[in-house]
């Protein structure tokens, strides 16, 4: 099944008992804004997932700005949210799917593939005039989530270092590195968040928002195949961004386009620059 579901698909299943709707709204500039917006109104029955409190581990010296939670922490989070082995999850946000796909990726990483992203997010839902819930959200009944981490969804720093070293040596790389950030950040011309600008040597640039059309909806499978046509399907692709969040839309889009060997460098650029010995590239290579 397509990992991106339509608003009408969700509307038709809104009150089915095996469905959990996940509100993933979050504003990096105002970390409380998403939770406050959820408290005010939401898609009926939605549970809130905070990017930093629920979908990230505490920040340390390494691991990036949104470190990958431990499997034990994710099991606890998903269990408390009422997600079990048989639960279908539909995630939404109001940032083009960036935060929703973080949850999508985390559930896949933990072995749960019955998870989808709502096309158009909350804005599209409201534009259709579909129901909105206000006031206090319903009490959530916990479930038993049995996680089974899938290592093929995750890439480590040593693996990224090996790919960067091959690129610097001018060798044919066994792995393709894909940078999901805005082009100016990739080039090193500006860096509004992290202390060092640039990109990982050898990386290709594919801005994550280009997976969406002018209406903020996900592009069709054919359009995504066209977007990534220059990438080799017989080689592994490691995707990164600033902190492992906006890389997730590219992971989803690549999967839709038929790429099977796709992994996320969860710490991403903010983890890469935490090690002073890691090389940094700027400009177009």
C-alpha positions as a Python dict, from the first residue, in 0.01 Angstrom:
ca = {
    (1, 'X'): (0, 0, 0),
    (2, 'X'): (115, 355, -75),
    (3, 'X'): (268, 510, 242),
    (4, 'X'): (92, 840, 163),
    (5, 'X'): (-284, 830, 217),
    (6, 'X'): (-547, 1078, 103),
    (7, 'X'): (-768, 1286, 329),
    (8, 'X'): (-1077, 1098, 209),
    (9, 'X'): (-910, 764, 285),
    (10, 'X'): (-861, 878, 644),
    (11, 'X'): (-1209, 1029, 669),
    (12, 'X'): (-1364, 695, 572),
    (13, 'X'): (-1171, 517, 851),
    (14, 'X'): (-1166, 792, 1112),
    (15, 'X'): (-1332, 598, 1392),
    (16, 'X'): (-1207, 246, 1323),
    (17, 'X'): (-1074, 93, 1647),
    (18, 'X'): (-741, -28, 1508),
    (19, 'X'): (-642, 321, 1385),
    (20, 'X'): (-419, 566, 1571),
    (21, 'X'): (-392, 919, 1430),
    (22, 'X'): (-66, 1091, 1520),
    (23, 'X'): (-42, 1470, 1539),
    (24, 'X'): (326, 1556, 1487),
    (25, 'X'): (315, 1934, 1462),
    (26, 'X'): (633, 2100, 1588),
    (27, 'X'): (804, 2435, 1544),
    (28, 'X'): (1182, 2439, 1588),
    (29, 'X'): (1169, 2811, 1668),
    (30, 'X'): (898, 2761, 1933),
    (31, 'X'): (906, 2405, 2073),
    (32, 'X'): (581, 2451, 2265),
    (33, 'X'): (380, 2571, 1965),
    (34, 'X'): (291, 2227, 1829),
    (35, 'X'): (162, 2098, 2161),
    (36, 'X'): (-36, 2418, 2214),
    (37, 'X'): (-189, 2393, 1866),
    (38, 'X'): (-283, 2030, 1934),
    (39, 'X'): (-448, 2127, 2262),
    (40, 'X'): (-658, 2385, 2078),
    (41, 'X'): (-775, 2168, 1788),
    (42, 'X'): (-685, 1850, 1603),
    (43, 'X'): (-815, 1576, 1377),
    (44, 'X'): (-1064, 1380, 1592),
    (45, 'X'): (-900, 1123, 1814),
    (46, 'X'): (-543, 1226, 1732),
    (47, 'X'): (-264, 1167, 1985),
    (48, 'X'): (26, 1410, 2008),
    (49, 'X'): (389, 1318, 1941),
    (50, 'X'): (646, 1580, 2036),
    (51, 'X'): (954, 1583, 1810),
    (52, 'X'): (1195, 1647, 2096),
    (53, 'X'): (1021, 1477, 2390),
    (54, 'X'): (883, 1168, 2210),
    (55, 'X'): (1065, 1123, 1879),
    (56, 'X'): (1419, 1218, 1986),
    (57, 'X'): (1659, 1129, 2266),
    (58, 'X'): (1822, 1393, 2489),
    (59, 'X'): (2097, 1588, 2314),
    (60, 'X'): (2453, 1486, 2401),
    (61, 'X'): (2798, 1560, 2260),
    (62, 'X'): (2737, 1333, 1962),
    (63, 'X'): (2423, 1207, 1793),
    (64, 'X'): (2303, 1535, 1644),
    (65, 'X'): (2034, 1784, 1744),
    (66, 'X'): (1759, 1521, 1740),
    (67, 'X'): (1931, 1199, 1846),
    (68, 'X'): (1777, 862, 1770),
    (69, 'X'): (1587, 730, 2074),
    (70, 'X'): (1681, 389, 2207),
    (71, 'X'): (1457, 97, 2108),
    (72, 'X'): (1343, 72, 2471),
    (73, 'X'): (1240, 439, 2474),
    (74, 'X'): (1049, 400, 2147),
    (75, 'X'): (870, 89, 2274),
    (76, 'X'): (758, 285, 2579),
    (77, 'X'): (647, 586, 2373),
    (78, 'X'): (448, 384, 2122),
    (79, 'X'): (293, 165, 2392),
    (80, 'X'): (177, 471, 2587),
    (81, 'X'): (22, 608, 2267),
    (82, 'X'): (-188, 295, 2226),
    (83, 'X'): (4, 148, 1933),
    (84, 'X'): (20, -230, 1918),
    (85, 'X'): (140, -477, 1657),
    (86, 'X'): (-198, -467, 1480),
    (87, 'X'): (-245, -90, 1490),
    (88, 'X'): (-255, 123, 1178),
    (89, 'X'): (-98, 465, 1226),
    (90, 'X'): (-163, 777, 1018),
    (91, 'X'): (67, 1070, 1092),
    (92, 'X'): (19, 1434, 999),
    (93, 'X'): (174, 1774, 1066),
    (94, 'X'): (157, 2124, 921),
    (95, 'X'): (512, 2133, 779),
    (96, 'X'): (479, 1941, 454),
    (97, 'X'): (520, 1603, 621),
    (98, 'X'): (865, 1662, 770),
    (99, 'X'): (768, 1571, 1126),
    (100, 'X'): (510, 1310, 1025),
    (101, 'X'): (767, 1119, 821),
    (102, 'X'): (1001, 1118, 1120),
    (103, 'X'): (737, 911, 1302),
    (104, 'X'): (683, 706, 985),
    (105, 'X'): (1055, 626, 973),
    (106, 'X'): (1084, 549, 1344),
    (107, 'X'): (797, 300, 1330),
    (108, 'X'): (948, 128, 1026),
    (109, 'X'): (1285, 119, 1200),
    (110, 'X'): (1112, -55, 1491),
    (111, 'X'): (958, -314, 1260),
    (112, 'X'): (607, -167, 1232),
    (113, 'X'): (513, -114, 866),
    (114, 'X'): (143, -30, 906),
    (115, 'X'): (215, 342, 918),
    (116, 'X'): (117, 614, 670),
    (117, 'X'): (149, 988, 617),
    (118, 'X'): (-154, 1208, 549),
    (119, 'X'): (-127, 1387, 215),
    (120, 'X'): (-164, 1762, 255),
    (121, 'X'): (-141, 1748, 633),
    (122, 'X'): (-373, 1935, 863),
    (123, 'X'): (-408, 2233, 627),
    (124, 'X'): (-543, 2009, 352),
    (125, 'X'): (-779, 1839, 597),
    (126, 'X'): (-921, 2177, 701),
    (127, 'X'): (-952, 2297, 342),
    (128, 'X'): (-1180, 2002, 272),
    (129, 'X'): (-1401, 2105, 564),
    (130, 'X'): (-1347, 1771, 736),
    (131, 'X'): (-1419, 1739, 1110),
    (132, 'X'): (-1196, 1904, 1370),
    (133, 'X'): (-1196, 1822, 1739),
    (134, 'X'): (-1157, 2095, 2000),
    (135, 'X'): (-1130, 2092, 2377),
    (136, 'X'): (-962, 1824, 2585),
    (137, 'X'): (-841, 1520, 2388),
    (138, 'X'): (-969, 1176, 2477),
    (139, 'X'): (-786, 963, 2732),
    (140, 'X'): (-548, 719, 2561),
    (141, 'X'): (-554, 353, 2659),
    (142, 'X'): (-198, 214, 2645),
    (143, 'X'): (-120, -93, 2435),
    (144, 'X'): (168, -335, 2408),
    (145, 'X'): (410, -236, 2133),
    (146, 'X'): (660, -510, 2054),
    (147, 'X'): (947, -346, 1873),
    (148, 'X'): (1185, -532, 1643),
    (149, 'X'): (1458, -290, 1526),
    (150, 'X'): (1547, -317, 1158),
    (151, 'X'): (1917, -225, 1115),
    (152, 'X'): (1882, -194, 738),
    (153, 'X'): (1691, 133, 791),
    (154, 'X'): (1981, 298, 975),
    (155, 'X'): (2331, 407, 871),
    (156, 'X'): (2618, 467, 1113),
    (157, 'X'): (2878, 743, 1112),
    (158, 'X'): (3162, 499, 1021),
    (159, 'X'): (2967, 395, 712),
    (160, 'X'): (2921, 760, 613),
    (161, 'X'): (3290, 827, 682),
    (162, 'X'): (3386, 542, 449),
    (163, 'X'): (3168, 683, 170),
    (164, 'X'): (3312, 1033, 218),
    (165, 'X'): (3668, 895, 212),
    (166, 'X'): (3600, 717, -116),
    (167, 'X'): (3463, 1038, -266),
    (168, 'X'): (3767, 1241, -152),
    (169, 'X'): (3998, 978, -303),
    (170, 'X'): (3818, 1005, -634),
    (171, 'X'): (3706, 643, -617),
    (172, 'X'): (3381, 492, -737),
    (173, 'X'): (3167, 506, -424),
    (174, 'X'): (2979, 198, -316),
    (175, 'X'): (2729, 420, -136),
    (176, 'X'): (2547, 734, -254),
    (177, 'X'): (2516, 1012, 3),
    (178, 'X'): (2210, 1232, -37),
    (179, 'X'): (2176, 1572, 135),
    (180, 'X'): (1816, 1683, 196),
    (181, 'X'): (1870, 2042, 312),
    (182, 'X'): (1816, 2370, 128),
    (183, 'X'): (2068, 2435, -148),
    (184, 'X'): (2240, 2729, 24),
    (185, 'X'): (2301, 2516, 331),
    (186, 'X'): (2437, 2234, 116),
    (187, 'X'): (2675, 2478, -58),
    (188, 'X'): (2788, 2621, 275),
    (189, 'X'): (2675, 2970, 180),
    (190, 'X'): (2460, 2997, 492),
    (191, 'X'): (2389, 2791, 802),
    (192, 'X'): (2108, 2923, 1023),
    (193, 'X'): (2104, 2634, 1271),
    (194, 'X'): (2432, 2445, 1302),
    (195, 'X'): (2770, 2601, 1395),
    (196, 'X'): (2951, 2481, 1082),
    (197, 'X'): (2838, 2521, 719),
    (198, 'X'): (2892, 2285, 426),
    (199, 'X'): (2814, 1924, 340),
    (200, 'X'): (2959, 1576, 363),
    (201, 'X'): (3211, 1521, 78),
    (202, 'X'): (3063, 1338, -217),
    (203, 'X'): (2702, 1405, -124),
    (204, 'X'): (2440, 1483, -386),
    (205, 'X'): (2177, 1749, -324),
    (206, 'X'): (1804, 1668, -329),
    (207, 'X'): (1598, 1919, -130),
    (208, 'X'): (1325, 1736, 58),
    (209, 'X'): (1050, 1986, -24),
    (210, 'X'): (1084, 1906, -395),
    (211, 'X'): (894, 1583, -321),
    (212, 'X'): (584, 1805, -293),
    (213, 'X'): (396, 1986, -568),
    (214, 'X'): (292, 2352, -567),
    (215, 'X'): (-17, 2263, -360),
    (216, 'X'): (191, 2102, -86),
    (217, 'X'): (80, 1750, -183),
    (218, 'X'): (309, 1454, -243),
    (219, 'X'): (410, 1405, -604),
    (220, 'X'): (291, 1094, -786),
    (221, 'X'): (506, 781, -797),
    (222, 'X'): (590, 856, -1161),
    (223, 'X'): (698, 1210, -1074),
    (224, 'X'): (917, 1079, -793),
    (225, 'X'): (1071, 822, -1025),
    (226, 'X'): (1152, 1105, -1265),
    (227, 'X'): (1295, 1316, -982),
    (228, 'X'): (1540, 1045, -877),
    (229, 'X'): (1607, 894, -1220),
    (230, 'X'): (1980, 979, -1210),
    (231, 'X'): (2039, 777, -893),
    (232, 'X'): (2155, 415, -927),
    (233, 'X'): (1910, 158, -796),
    (234, 'X'): (2181, -105, -757),
    (235, 'X'): (2374, 94, -495),
    (236, 'X'): (2294, 185, -139),
    (237, 'X'): (2168, 535, -65),
    (238, 'X'): (2229, 703, 271),
    (239, 'X'): (2011, 1008, 330),
    (240, 'X'): (2086, 1289, 573),
    (241, 'X'): (1977, 1645, 656),
    (242, 'X'): (2055, 1873, 949),
    (243, 'X'): (1939, 1647, 1231),
    (244, 'X'): (1770, 1341, 1083),
    (245, 'X'): (1420, 1486, 1051),
    (246, 'X'): (1375, 1639, 704),
    (247, 'X'): (1578, 1355, 554),
    (248, 'X'): (1285, 1125, 632),
    (249, 'X'): (1062, 1266, 353),
    (250, 'X'): (1339, 1178, 106),
    (251, 'X'): (1359, 824, 249),
    (252, 'X'): (985, 785, 197),
    (253, 'X'): (999, 935, -153),
    (254, 'X'): (1288, 711, -257),
    (255, 'X'): (1099, 406, -132),
    (256, 'X'): (797, 516, -336),
    (257, 'X'): (1020, 556, -642),
    (258, 'X'): (1133, 194, -615),
    (259, 'X'): (1464, 229, -432),
    (260, 'X'): (1504, -53, -183),
    (261, 'X'): (1849, 6, -33),
    (262, 'X'): (1779, 335, 143),
    (263, 'X'): (1904, 418, 491),
    (264, 'X'): (1894, 721, 719),
    (265, 'X'): (2201, 873, 882),
    (266, 'X'): (2004, 967, 1191),
    (267, 'X'): (2253, 1210, 1344),
    (268, 'X'): (2300, 1380, 1005),
    (269, 'X'): (2500, 1701, 959),
    (270, 'X'): (2477, 1809, 1323),
    (271, 'X'): (2633, 1477, 1427),
    (272, 'X'): (2893, 1483, 1148),
    (273, 'X'): (3035, 1818, 1257),
    (274, 'X'): (3048, 1708, 1623),
    (275, 'X'): (3363, 1511, 1531),
    (276, 'X'): (3639, 1763, 1441),
    (277, 'X'): (3823, 1515, 1221),
    (278, 'X'): (3535, 1468, 977),
    (279, 'X'): (3598, 1641, 641),
    (280, 'X'): (3369, 1920, 521),
    (281, 'X'): (3298, 2020, 162),
    (282, 'X'): (3152, 2345, 32),
    (283, 'X'): (3023, 2459, -306),
    (284, 'X'): (2942, 2233, -596),
    (285, 'X'): (3179, 1938, -618),
}
